[in-house]
Amino acid sequence: MGKSVSTFSGNVLIERNQLRLQADKVVHNKETEKLKLNGNIHADTQGMAINASSGWMNLKTNDSEFINSSYYIPEMGLSGTSPLLSLSQNKKTILIDSQFSTCPPNKLDWHLNTSHLELDQSSATGTAQHTVFWVGGVPIFYFPWIQFPLGDERRSGVLIPSIGSSSNNGLQFSLPFYWNIAPNQDALITPTYISKRGTMLSTDYRYLNSSSRANLKFNYLNKDKELDLERYSLHFNSQSKLSDKLNLTLLANDVSDVDYLRDFSNNLNTANTTHLEKNAKLRYSNGPWVAGIMAQSYETIDETIAIDNRPYERLPQITLAGKGELFEMDNSYLLGSLKTEWVEFDHQSINKEQGSRFNLYPKLSLPIEGNAWFVKPSAGYAFTQYDTTDTNGNDANLDARGLPILSLDSGLFFERNFTSGTFLQTLEPRLFYLNVPFEDQSFLPVFDTSAQDFNFSSLFRENRFNGADRIGDANQLTVALSSRILNKNNGHEVFNISIGQIYYFDDQRVSLDNRINTNKNSDIITEIGGNLNRWQARATLQWNTETSASDKRSVQLSYAASEEAVFNIGYRFFRDPINETENLEQTDLSFAWPFATNYALLSRWNYDLTNERDIEILSGIEYESCCWALRLLYQRYRRDNNDINDPYRTSIMLQFVLKGFGSITEKAATNTLKQAILGYQPDY
């Protein structure tokens, strides 16, 4: 051959920049810088490995072509074959009549056949034309044009469709489209065909930058075929950092009608929502001081709630709070705190009191502590002034309320080592005395105040009410005892138990219903917790010493082998103080558990023992391979468990995921499972 042509035979190896090339025979033309390749070709390029029978490569332009090739893209686990594969210097790969999949080549559970496939490494995008989706040996779907990301980068395109069915809405088919608007903006636009309702368009828009984030969800159904109504829902929230010290949050929720959430939600908590909140909050922080202003309103979507029982609006609420060390006193510090609030309450009913409330609460405390003890005396003064109208719209002329609040908190710490030396047990007795004089508050309005839930932490609170409209009178002593078992090697808490009770030296005369509590002591509250390896246990018992019966009890046992293998069993009971037939007593069993190879069972059974009926049944099966996953769920539930005439609703959800083709898919089944099964966090 001519001097300009060289031939190399055998196991030829060429290495150049980010290229490693092997072949049985290589012919090199020095004038054109072109390589002709034959026999057992293997090429490792940036982001791709190629095998072929023959081909050529231009060393000047880096253009190349391979015949009868197979290829592998490690970043997304994509492999395939093509009779003709071309690489260009602009980092584009063209494949003609290609077959590709993220499954192993020897086990093609699914694959795509396409007449023309372009892989653009510079934009990390794959574009396919005239593509047929195959499962096993069966063609399932034809795509005239699809686009997908090469790796984890977001890319606009049609996503995996989802299909489901429910007794309320019939057959549902969704075809989501992901729009990558900008690096900091995207949207998921999903048209959904609902056989009993019509076609709904859903939009989920997200925005994010260095100082703010926002999310807008809007669902729109032009005309509900069953109700002959226009129906929609809207949710918007945003958080903005206006400066280092100033933050703004916005929240808005709206629905077209009272039944929207019940008709289109598979989640019991969402379906039973009674009020939708709107608010705007501006928060300023500077050292120990925090100031805020908020406007808040509610839309009551449950029309069975009487107007007088609906919540007040805050238009606006202004707060200022601060705390810090005032000065040092005998190896301790005198601590000071201040909480202030001014709020204007507005109500849609003309029969409700309306107006403003100003609350001021300065407080001093002096914590003194040693290695095995602490004492913390505190003194505060709660001042409240109202400027309101009465139920007739006249000026109420309410007197200001001012009450001193005195407390003394104290405790001891004892500990002992177990004989093994690994574990340490503590014994922590605690006494908390509270004194608040009585002042008649029955003439004051109740804007936002409610009785606190009784639990162990409430034994040490200064007020038995939430909100400033009532300050409970108190001359009482809390006696409590806690014990913990700790692992000395890592500080992990293995076991804890706490028990306590309040002893009343005077009657409790301040209440929301003008009833006087003459009991000499509170219920006994006990809380137990345990953490051992993958096991967690929690139990609560509230024992009524007057009736010698429990008013509240609960048990929760959980096991988590991983985020996708969990088991939970729970029981809870709450006694209704007025009507025993309204007691709440429920069991809850849920699990997500792998079995065999690649399979998992998914289930939840929530049962009402009081009324002897199911609240929710969820069952499903999941198959997951290395390259695809399928999840099928069946759900049966009541949207209103308090209504015995409310019929059960059923739904079926099918979710199919092709791994390696983007991280965003329709996740109705996933979201339902996360809410139903405690601790379950699937990858898709």
C-alpha positions as CSV (number, residue, x, y, z in Angstrom):
1,M,0.0,0.0,0.0
2,G,1.1,3.6,-0.3
3,K,3.2,5.3,2.2
4,S,0.3,7.4,3.4
5,V,-1.6,4.2,4.5
6,S,-0.7,2.0,7.4
7,T,-2.3,-1.3,8.3
8,F,-2.3,-2.8,11.8
9,S,-3.5,-6.3,12.6
10,G,-4.1,-8.3,15.8
11,N,-5.4,-6.9,19.1
12,V,-5.0,-3.2,18.0
13,L,-5.3,-0.6,20.8
14,I,-5.5,3.1,20.2
15,E,-5.8,5.6,23.1
16,R,-6.3,9.3,22.4
17,N,-7.7,12.0,24.8
18,Q,-11.1,10.6,26.0
19,L,-11.1,7.8,23.5
20,R,-10.0,4.2,23.9
21,L,-10.4,2.0,20.8
22,Q,-9.7,-1.7,20.1
23,A,-10.1,-3.7,16.9
24,D,-8.8,-6.8,15.1
25,K,-7.7,-4.7,12.1
26,V,-7.1,-0.9,11.7
27,V,-6.1,0.8,8.5
28,H,-4.8,4.4,9.0
29,N,-4.8,7.0,6.2
30,K,-2.3,9.7,7.2
31,E,-3.5,12.2,4.7
32,T,-7.1,12.1,5.6
33,E,-6.5,11.0,9.3
34,K,-9.2,8.4,8.8
35,L,-9.2,5.0,10.5
36,K,-11.0,2.0,8.9
37,L,-11.9,-0.5,11.5
38,N,-12.8,-4.2,11.2
39,G,-13.5,-7.1,13.5
40,N,-14.4,-7.1,17.3
41,I,-14.5,-3.4,17.6
42,H,-14.8,-1.9,21.1
43,A,-14.8,1.9,21.7
44,D,-15.0,3.7,25.0
45,T,-15.9,7.4,24.5
46,Q,-17.0,10.1,26.9
47,G,-20.3,8.8,28.3
48,M,-20.7,5.7,26.0
49,A,-19.3,2.2,25.3
50,I,-19.7,0.7,21.8
51,N,-19.2,-2.7,20.3
52,A,-19.4,-3.2,16.5
53,S,-18.3,-5.5,13.6
54,S,-16.9,-2.7,11.4
55,G,-16.7,1.1,11.0
56,W,-14.5,4.1,10.6
57,M,-13.3,7.2,12.5
58,N,-11.9,10.6,11.5
59,L,-9.2,11.6,14.0
60,K,-9.4,15.2,12.8
61,T,-13.1,15.8,13.3
62,N,-13.8,13.0,15.7
63,D,-16.7,11.9,13.4
64,S,-17.2,8.1,13.3
65,E,-19.6,5.4,12.2
66,F,-20.1,1.9,13.4
67,I,-21.9,-1.0,11.7
68,N,-24.0,-3.7,13.5
69,S,-23.3,-2.0,16.8
70,S,-24.4,-2.4,20.4
71,Y,-23.9,0.4,23.0
72,Y,-24.2,1.2,26.7
73,I,-24.7,4.6,28.4
74,P,-23.6,4.1,32.1
75,E,-25.0,7.4,33.4
76,M,-28.6,6.3,32.7
77,G,-28.1,2.5,32.4
78,L,-29.3,2.6,28.8
79,S,-28.2,-0.1,26.4
80,G,-29.3,-1.1,22.9
81,T,-28.4,-2.2,19.4
82,S,-28.3,-0.4,16.0
83,P,-27.3,-1.5,12.5
84,L,-25.9,2.0,12.0
85,L,-24.5,4.3,14.7
86,S,-22.9,7.6,14.0
87,L,-20.9,9.9,16.3
88,S,-20.3,13.6,15.4
89,Q,-17.8,16.2,16.7
90,N,-20.7,18.2,18.2
91,K,-21.3,15.4,20.7
92,K,-24.4,14.0,18.9
93,T,-25.0,10.3,18.4
94,I,-27.4,9.2,15.6
95,L,-28.8,5.6,15.7
96,I,-30.8,4.2,12.8
97,D,-33.4,1.4,13.5
98,S,-32.3,1.2,17.1
99,Q,-33.6,-1.0,19.9
100,F,-32.9,0.3,23.4
101,S,-33.8,-0.3,27.1
102,T,-32.6,0.1,30.6
103,C,-33.1,-3.6,31.2
104,P,-30.1,-6.0,30.9
105,P,-29.5,-7.2,27.3
106,N,-30.2,-10.8,28.3
107,K,-33.5,-10.0,30.0
108,L,-35.4,-7.4,28.0
109,D,-38.6,-7.1,30.0
110,W,-39.4,-3.9,28.0
111,H,-37.7,-2.1,25.2
112,L,-38.3,0.7,22.6
113,N,-37.8,0.2,18.9
114,T,-37.2,3.5,17.0
115,S,-36.5,4.4,13.4
116,H,-34.3,7.4,14.3
117,L,-32.7,8.1,17.7
118,E,-30.6,11.1,18.5
119,L,-28.5,11.3,21.7
120,D,-27.3,14.8,22.3
121,Q,-24.6,14.8,25.1
122,S,-24.2,18.6,25.1
123,S,-27.9,19.1,26.1
124,A,-28.2,15.6,27.8
125,T,-31.3,14.9,25.7
126,G,-32.5,11.9,23.8
127,T,-35.0,12.3,21.0
128,A,-36.7,9.4,19.3
129,Q,-38.9,9.3,16.2
130,H,-41.5,6.6,15.3
131,T,-41.1,4.6,18.4
132,V,-42.9,1.5,19.5
133,F,-43.0,0.5,23.2
134,W,-42.7,-3.3,23.7
135,V,-43.4,-5.3,26.9
136,G,-41.9,-8.8,26.5
137,G,-42.8,-9.6,22.9
138,V,-46.0,-7.6,22.7
139,P,-46.2,-4.0,21.2
140,I,-48.1,-1.8,23.6
141,F,-47.9,1.8,22.4
142,Y,-46.7,3.9,19.5
143,F,-45.0,7.3,19.9
144,P,-44.5,9.5,16.8
145,W,-42.0,11.5,18.8
146,I,-40.6,11.3,22.4
147,Q,-37.8,13.1,24.2
148,F,-36.1,12.0,27.4
149,P,-33.2,13.1,29.6
150,L,-29.8,11.4,29.5
151,G,-29.1,11.2,33.3
152,D,-30.8,13.1,36.1
153,E,-31.3,16.4,34.2
154,R,-34.9,17.6,33.9
155,R,-36.2,17.6,30.3
156,S,-39.5,18.6,28.8
157,G,-41.6,15.8,27.4
158,V,-44.5,13.4,27.8
159,L,-44.3,11.2,30.9
160,I,-45.6,7.7,31.7
161,P,-49.4,7.6,31.5
162,S,-51.4,6.4,34.5
163,I,-54.7,4.6,34.7
164,G,-57.1,4.1,37.6
165,S,-60.8,3.6,38.5
166,S,-63.1,4.6,41.3
167,S,-66.7,4.0,42.2
168,N,-67.3,7.7,42.4
169,N,-65.6,8.8,39.2
170,G,-65.3,5.8,37.0
171,L,-62.3,5.1,34.7
172,Q,-59.5,7.7,34.9
173,F,-56.6,8.0,32.4
174,S,-53.9,10.6,32.8
175,L,-51.2,11.6,30.4
176,P,-48.7,14.0,32.1
177,F,-46.5,16.4,30.3
178,Y,-43.4,17.8,32.0
179,W,-42.4,21.3,31.0
180,N,-38.8,22.3,32.0
181,I,-39.4,26.1,31.7
182,A,-36.1,27.2,33.0
183,P,-33.4,25.9,35.4
184,N,-35.4,27.3,38.3
185,Q,-38.9,26.8,37.0
186,D,-41.0,23.8,35.9
187,A,-44.5,22.7,35.5
188,L,-46.4,19.4,35.3
189,I,-49.4,19.7,33.1
190,T,-51.8,16.7,33.2
191,P,-55.0,16.2,31.3
192,T,-57.1,13.5,32.9
193,Y,-60.1,11.8,31.3
194,I,-62.7,10.9,34.0
195,S,-65.4,8.8,32.5
196,K,-68.2,9.9,34.9
197,R,-67.1,13.6,35.1
198,G,-65.3,14.7,32.0
199,T,-61.8,15.9,31.2
200,M,-59.9,17.7,33.9
201,L,-56.7,19.7,33.4
202,S,-54.2,19.8,36.3
203,T,-51.2,22.1,36.5
204,D,-48.5,21.9,39.1
205,Y,-46.0,24.9,38.7
206,R,-42.8,25.3,40.8
207,Y,-40.4,28.2,41.1
208,L,-37.2,28.4,43.0
209,N,-34.3,30.9,43.3
210,S,-31.8,31.8,46.0
211,S,-34.3,33.9,48.0
212,S,-37.7,32.5,47.3
213,R,-39.7,29.5,46.3
214,A,-43.3,29.1,45.2
215,N,-45.8,26.3,44.2
216,L,-49.1,26.7,42.3
217,K,-51.5,23.8,41.8
218,F,-54.7,24.3,39.8
219,N,-57.2,21.7,38.7
220,Y,-60.0,22.6,36.4
221,L,-63.0,20.7,35.1
222,N,-65.1,22.8,32.6
223,K,-68.3,20.9,33.2
224,D,-68.9,18.0,35.5
225,K,-71.2,15.6,33.6
226,E,-72.9,14.3,36.8
227,L,-73.5,17.7,38.4
228,D,-73.5,20.0,35.4
229,L,-71.1,22.4,37.2
230,E,-67.8,24.0,36.6
231,R,-65.4,22.6,39.2
232,Y,-61.9,23.6,40.2
233,S,-59.4,23.7,43.1
234,L,-56.4,26.0,43.7
235,H,-53.5,25.8,46.1
236,F,-50.7,28.4,46.2
237,N,-47.8,28.8,48.7
238,S,-44.6,30.8,48.6
239,Q,-41.7,31.7,50.9
240,S,-39.6,34.7,50.1
241,K,-36.5,36.0,51.9
242,L,-36.8,39.7,51.3
243,S,-33.6,40.4,53.2
244,D,-31.4,38.8,55.9
245,K,-34.0,39.7,58.5
246,L,-37.2,39.9,56.7
247,N,-39.3,37.0,55.3
248,L,-42.7,36.8,53.6
249,T,-44.9,33.7,53.3
250,L,-48.2,33.5,51.3
251,L,-50.8,30.8,51.3
252,A,-54.1,30.5,49.4
253,N,-56.5,27.6,49.0
254,D,-59.8,27.6,47.1
255,V,-62.4,25.1,45.7
256,S,-65.4,25.6,43.5
257,D,-67.8,23.7,45.8
258,V,-68.2,21.9,49.1
259,D,-67.9,18.4,47.6
260,Y,-64.9,19.0,45.5
261,L,-62.3,17.5,47.9
262,R,-64.5,14.6,48.7
263,D,-65.1,13.8,45.0
264,F,-61.5,14.1,43.8
265,S,-59.3,13.1,46.7
266,N,-58.2,9.5,47.7
267,N,-56.9,10.8,51.0
268,L,-59.2,10.6,54.0
269,N,-57.7,13.7,55.7
270,T,-58.1,15.8,52.6
271,A,-61.6,14.5,51.9
272,N,-62.7,15.5,55.4
273,T,-61.3,19.0,55.3
274,T,-63.8,21.5,56.6
275,H,-62.0,24.8,56.3
276,L,-59.5,26.2,53.7
277,E,-57.0,28.8,54.9
278,K,-55.6,31.9,53.2
279,N,-52.9,34.0,54.9
280,A,-50.0,36.4,54.3
281,K,-47.2,36.6,56.9
282,L,-44.4,39.1,57.2
283,R,-41.7,38.2,59.7
284,Y,-38.8,40.3,60.9
285,S,-36.1,39.0,63.2
286,N,-33.2,40.9,64.7
287,G,-31.1,39.1,67.4
288,P,-33.4,38.1,70.3
289,W,-36.4,40.0,68.8
290,V,-39.0,38.7,66.4
291,A,-41.8,40.8,65.0
292,G,-44.6,39.7,62.6
293,I,-47.8,40.8,60.9
294,M,-50.3,38.4,59.5
295,A,-53.7,38.5,57.7
296,Q,-55.6,35.2,57.9
297,S,-59.0,34.1,56.7
298,Y,-60.9,30.8,56.3
299,E,-63.3,29.5,53.7
300,T,-65.7,27.0,55.3
301,I,-66.5,24.3,52.7
302,D,-68.5,22.1,55.1
303,E,-71.9,23.8,54.9
304,T,-73.3,21.7,57.8
305,I,-71.2,23.8,60.2
306,A,-73.3,26.7,61.5
307,I,-72.2,30.2,60.7
308,D,-71.7,31.0,64.4
309,N,-69.4,28.0,64.8
310,R,-67.0,29.0,61.9
311,P,-63.6,30.4,62.7
312,Y,-62.7,34.1,63.1
313,E,-60.5,35.9,60.6
314,R,-57.5,37.8,61.8
315,L,-57.3,41.1,59.9
316,P,-54.6,41.6,60.9
317,Q,-52.5,40.1,63.7
318,I,-49.3,41.9,64.9
319,T,-46.9,40.2,67.2
320,L,-43.6,41.1,68.9
321,A,-41.6,38.6,71.0
322,G,-38.1,38.6,72.5
323,K,-36.1,36.8,75.1
324,G,-32.5,36.9,76.5
325,E,-30.2,37.1,79.5
326,L,-30.7,40.3,81.5
327,F,-27.7,40.1,84.0
328,E,-25.7,37.5,85.9
329,M,-26.7,36.6,89.5
330,D,-24.6,34.2,91.6
331,N,-23.4,31.9,88.8
332,S,-26.8,32.1,87.1
333,Y,-28.5,34.5,84.7
334,L,-31.8,36.3,85.2
335,L,-33.7,35.6,82.0
336,G,-36.4,37.9,80.6
337,S,-39.0,37.4,77.9
338,L,-41.7,39.5,76.3
339,K,-44.7,38.4,74.2
340,T,-47.1,40.9,72.7
341,E,-50.0,40.6,70.3
342,W,-52.6,42.9,68.8
343,V,-55.2,41.3,66.6
344,E,-58.4,42.4,64.9
345,F,-61.0,39.6,64.8
346,D,-63.7,39.6,62.1
347,H,-66.6,37.2,61.7
348,Q,-69.2,36.7,59.0
349,S,-72.0,36.3,61.5
350,I,-73.6,39.4,62.9
351,N,-74.4,37.5,66.1
352,K,-70.7,37.1,67.1
353,E,-68.6,39.5,69.1
354,Q,-66.0,41.3,66.9
355,G,-63.2,43.7,67.5
356,S,-59.6,43.8,68.7
357,R,-57.6,42.1,71.5
358,F,-54.3,43.3,72.9
359,N,-52.2,40.9,74.9
360,L,-48.9,41.7,76.8
361,Y,-46.9,39.1,78.7
362,P,-43.6,40.0,80.3
363,K,-41.8,37.3,82.3
364,L,-38.7,36.9,84.4
365,S,-37.1,33.6,85.4
366,L,-33.9,32.6,87.3
367,P,-32.7,29.1,86.5
368,I,-30.3,27.6,89.1
369,E,-28.9,24.2,88.5
370,G,-26.2,21.8,89.6
371,N,-24.9,18.5,88.2
372,A,-27.9,16.5,89.6
373,W,-30.6,19.1,90.2
374,F,-32.3,22.3,89.0
375,V,-34.7,25.0,90.4
376,K,-36.4,27.6,88.2
377,P,-38.6,30.2,89.7
378,S,-40.6,32.4,87.2
379,A,-42.9,35.4,87.5
380,G,-44.9,36.9,84.8
381,Y,-47.8,39.3,84.3
382,A,-50.5,38.7,81.6
383,F,-52.4,41.8,80.6
384,T,-55.2,41.7,78.1
385,Q,-57.4,44.6,76.7
386,Y,-60.4,44.2,74.4
387,D,-62.0,46.8,72.2
388,T,-65.0,44.8,70.8
389,T,-68.7,44.9,70.1
390,D,-71.2,42.6,71.7
391,T,-73.6,40.2,69.9
392,N,-75.9,43.1,69.1
393,G,-73.2,45.2,67.5
394,N,-72.9,47.6,70.5
395,D,-69.7,48.7,72.2
396,A,-69.0,46.0,74.8
397,N,-67.0,48.3,77.2
398,L,-65.0,45.3,78.6
399,D,-62.6,45.9,81.5
400,A,-59.0,45.0,81.0
401,R,-57.7,41.7,82.6
402,G,-54.4,41.5,84.4
403,L,-53.1,38.4,86.2
404,P,-49.8,37.5,87.8
405,I,-48.5,34.1,86.9
406,L,-46.0,32.5,89.4
407,S,-44.4,29.2,89.0
408,L,-41.6,27.1,90.5
409,D,-40.1,24.2,88.5
410,S,-37.6,21.8,90.1
411,G,-36.1,18.4,89.5
412,L,-33.5,15.9,90.4
413,F,-31.3,13.6,88.3
414,F,-30.2,10.2,89.5
415,E,-28.4,7.6,87.4
416,R,-27.0,4.1,87.7
417,N,-25.0,1.8,85.5
418,F,-26.2,-1.7,84.5
419,T,-24.0,-4.6,85.3
420,S,-23.2,-5.0,81.6
421,G,-21.7,-1.5,81.6
422,T,-23.2,-0.7,78.2
423,F,-26.4,0.9,79.5
424,L,-27.2,3.7,81.9
425,Q,-30.6,4.2,83.7
426,T,-31.8,7.6,84.9
427,L,-34.4,8.5,87.5
428,E,-35.8,12.0,87.2
429,P,-38.4,13.2,89.7
430,R,-39.9,16.6,89.0
431,L,-42.1,19.1,90.9
432,F,-43.9,22.0,89.3
433,Y,-45.9,24.5,91.3
434,L,-48.2,27.0,89.5
435,N,-50.2,29.9,91.0
436,V,-52.6,32.1,89.1
437,P,-55.3,34.0,91.0
438,F,-58.9,33.7,89.9
439,E,-60.6,36.4,87.9
440,D,-64.0,36.1,86.4
441,Q,-63.6,35.9,82.6
442,S,-67.0,34.6,81.6
443,F,-67.9,38.0,80.1
444,L,-64.9,37.9,77.7
445,P,-65.4,36.8,74.1
446,V,-63.8,33.5,72.9
447,F,-62.1,34.4,69.6
448,D,-59.4,31.7,69.2
449,T,-59.2,29.9,72.5
450,S,-59.7,26.2,73.2
451,A,-58.8,23.7,75.9
452,Q,-55.4,22.1,75.6
453,D,-55.0,18.4,74.9
454,F,-54.0,16.6,78.1
455,N,-50.6,14.9,77.8
456,F,-47.4,14.7,79.8
457,S,-46.0,18.0,78.6
458,S,-49.2,19.8,79.6
459,L,-48.5,19.0,83.2
460,F,-45.9,21.8,83.1
461,R,-47.7,24.5,81.2
462,E,-48.7,27.8,82.7
463,N,-52.1,27.9,81.0
464,R,-54.5,25.0,80.4
465,F,-56.0,26.9,77.4
466,N,-54.7,27.6,73.9
467,G,-55.1,31.3,73.1
468,A,-55.3,34.4,75.2
469,D,-59.1,34.7,75.8
470,R,-58.9,32.5,78.9
471,I,-56.1,32.3,81.5
472,G,-56.8,29.4,83.9
473,D,-56.8,30.0,87.6
474,A,-54.4,27.7,89.4
475,N,-53.1,26.7,92.8
476,Q,-51.7,23.4,91.9
477,L,-48.7,21.1,92.1
478,T,-47.5,18.7,89.5
479,V,-45.7,15.6,90.7
480,A,-43.9,13.6,87.9
481,L,-41.4,10.9,87.5
482,S,-39.4,10.0,84.4
483,S,-36.8,7.2,83.7
484,R,-34.7,6.6,80.7
485,I,-32.3,3.8,79.6
486,L,-29.4,5.1,77.5
487,N,-26.7,3.4,75.5
488,K,-23.5,5.0,77.0
489,N,-21.5,4.2,73.8
490,N,-23.6,6.4,71.5
491,G,-26.1,8.2,73.7
492,H,-29.0,6.4,72.0
493,E,-32.2,6.3,74.1
494,V,-33.4,2.7,74.3
495,F,-36.4,3.1,76.7
496,N,-38.3,5.9,78.4
497,I,-41.3,6.1,80.8
498,S,-42.9,9.2,82.3
499,I,-45.8,9.4,84.7
500,G,-47.4,12.4,86.4
501,Q,-50.4,14.0,88.0
502,I,-51.6,17.4,89.0
503,Y,-52.9,18.1,92.6
504,Y,-55.4,21.0,92.8
505,F,-55.5,22.9,96.1
506,D,-58.4,25.1,94.9
507,D,-61.3,24.5,92.5
508,Q,-60.7,25.4,88.9
509,R,-63.3,28.1,88.2
510,V,-62.3,29.4,84.8
511,S,-63.6,27.4,81.9
512,L,-65.1,27.8,78.4
513,D,-68.5,26.5,79.4
514,N,-68.7,28.1,82.8
515,R,-68.5,24.8,84.6
516,I,-66.3,24.5,87.8
517,N,-63.9,21.7,88.2
518,T,-64.0,20.5,91.9
519,N,-61.7,17.6,91.4
520,K,-58.7,17.4,93.8
521,N,-56.4,16.0,91.2
522,S,-56.1,15.5,87.5
523,D,-56.0,12.3,85.5
524,I,-52.8,10.3,85.8
525,I,-50.9,10.4,82.5
526,T,-48.3,7.8,81.5
527,E,-46.2,7.8,78.4
528,I,-43.8,5.0,77.4
529,G,-41.4,4.8,74.5
530,G,-38.9,2.3,73.2
531,N,-36.3,2.1,70.4
532,L,-34.4,-1.1,69.8
533,N,-32.6,-1.7,66.6
534,R,-35.3,-1.5,64.0
535,W,-38.2,-1.6,66.5
536,Q,-40.1,1.4,67.8
537,A,-42.9,1.3,70.4
538,R,-45.0,4.1,71.9
539,A,-47.8,3.9,74.4
540,T,-50.0,6.4,76.3
541,L,-52.5,5.9,79.1
542,Q,-54.7,8.6,80.7
543,W,-56.3,7.2,83.8
544,N,-59.4,8.9,85.4
545,T,-59.1,8.5,89.2
546,E,-62.7,9.5,89.6
547,T,-64.2,6.8,87.5
548,S,-61.3,4.3,87.8
549,A,-61.2,4.0,84.0
550,S,-59.0,5.1,81.2
551,D,-60.2,8.2,79.2
552,K,-57.4,7.9,76.6
553,R,-55.1,5.1,75.7
554,S,-53.0,4.3,72.6
555,V,-50.3,1.8,71.5
556,Q,-48.1,1.9,68.4
557,L,-45.6,-0.7,67.4
558,S,-43.4,-0.2,64.3
559,Y,-40.7,-2.2,62.6
560,A,-38.6,-0.8,59.8
561,A,-36.1,-3.1,58.0
562,S,-35.7,-0.3,55.4
563,E,-37.7,2.7,54.0
564,E,-39.5,0.2,51.8
565,A,-40.0,-2.6,54.3
566,V,-42.1,-1.5,57.2
567,F,-44.7,-2.9,59.6
568,N,-47.1,-1.0,61.9
569,I,-49.8,-2.0,64.3
570,G,-51.7,0.5,66.5
571,Y,-54.7,0.9,68.8
572,R,-56.2,4.1,70.1
573,F,-59.1,5.0,72.3
574,F,-60.6,8.4,73.3
575,R,-63.6,8.6,75.6
576,D,-66.3,11.1,74.8
577,P,-67.0,13.1,78.0
578,I,-70.7,13.5,77.2
579,N,-71.9,10.5,75.1
580,E,-70.3,7.1,75.5
581,T,-71.7,6.1,72.0
582,E,-69.4,8.7,70.5
583,N,-66.2,7.2,71.9
584,L,-63.4,6.8,69.4
585,E,-61.8,3.3,69.4
586,Q,-59.8,2.2,66.4
587,T,-57.2,-0.3,65.3
588,D,-54.7,0.4,62.5
589,L,-52.6,-2.2,60.8
590,S,-50.3,-1.4,57.8
591,F,-47.3,-2.8,56.1
592,A,-45.1,-2.8,53.0
593,W,-43.2,-6.0,52.8
594,P,-41.1,-7.6,50.1
595,F,-41.6,-11.3,49.3
596,A,-40.2,-13.7,46.8
597,T,-38.0,-11.9,44.3
598,N,-38.8,-8.4,43.3
599,Y,-42.3,-8.5,44.8
600,A,-43.9,-6.6,47.7
601,L,-47.2,-6.6,49.4
602,L,-48.8,-3.2,50.4
603,S,-51.7,-3.0,52.9
604,R,-53.5,-0.9,55.4
605,W,-56.6,-1.8,57.5
606,N,-58.1,0.9,59.7
607,Y,-61.1,-0.4,61.7
608,D,-63.7,1.4,63.9
609,L,-64.3,-0.8,67.0
610,T,-67.0,1.6,68.3
611,N,-69.3,1.2,65.2
612,E,-67.8,-2.2,64.1
613,R,-67.0,-1.2,60.6
614,D,-64.0,-0.5,58.3
615,I,-62.7,3.0,57.9
616,E,-60.2,2.3,55.2
617,I,-58.9,-0.8,53.5
618,L,-55.9,-0.5,51.2
619,S,-54.3,-3.5,49.5
620,G,-51.8,-3.7,46.7
621,I,-49.0,-5.5,45.1
622,E,-45.8,-4.2,43.6
623,Y,-43.2,-5.6,41.2
624,E,-39.9,-4.0,40.8
625,S,-37.0,-5.1,38.6
626,C,-33.8,-3.4,37.7
627,C,-35.4,-1.5,34.8
628,W,-39.1,-1.1,35.5
629,A,-41.7,-1.2,38.3
630,L,-45.5,-1.8,38.4
631,R,-47.7,-1.0,41.4
632,L,-51.4,-1.9,41.6
633,L,-53.6,-0.6,44.5
634,Y,-57.1,-1.2,45.6
635,Q,-58.7,1.3,48.1
636,R,-62.0,1.2,49.9
637,Y,-63.0,3.9,52.4
638,R,-65.7,6.1,53.8
639,R,-65.2,9.8,53.1
640,D,-67.1,10.7,56.3
641,N,-66.7,8.1,59.1
642,N,-69.0,10.0,61.4
643,D,-71.9,9.5,58.9
644,I,-73.2,5.9,59.1
645,N,-75.1,6.5,55.9
646,D,-72.1,7.5,53.9
647,P,-71.4,4.8,51.3
648,Y,-68.1,3.2,50.9
649,R,-66.0,4.4,47.9
650,T,-63.6,2.3,46.0
651,S,-60.7,3.1,43.7
652,I,-58.1,1.2,41.8
653,M,-54.7,2.8,41.0
654,L,-52.1,1.5,38.5
655,Q,-48.6,2.9,38.4
656,F,-46.0,1.9,35.8
657,V,-42.4,3.3,35.9
658,L,-39.7,2.9,33.3
659,K,-36.4,3.4,35.3
660,G,-33.9,5.7,33.7
661,F,-36.4,7.9,31.9
662,G,-36.7,10.8,34.3
663,S,-37.6,11.0,38.0
664,I,-41.0,12.6,37.5
665,T,-44.0,10.3,37.0
666,E,-47.7,10.4,38.0
667,K,-47.5,9.6,41.7
668,A,-51.1,9.3,42.9
669,A,-50.5,5.7,44.1
670,T,-47.2,6.7,45.7
671,N,-48.7,9.6,47.6
672,T,-51.6,7.4,48.8
673,L,-49.2,4.8,50.2
674,K,-47.0,7.4,52.0
675,Q,-50.0,8.8,53.8
676,A,-51.5,5.4,54.6
677,I,-48.4,3.4,55.7
678,L,-46.3,5.0,58.4
679,G,-42.6,5.2,57.6
680,Y,-43.0,4.0,54.0
681,Q,-40.7,6.0,51.6
682,P,-40.5,4.4,48.2
683,D,-38.0,5.5,45.6
684,Y,-40.7,6.2,43.0
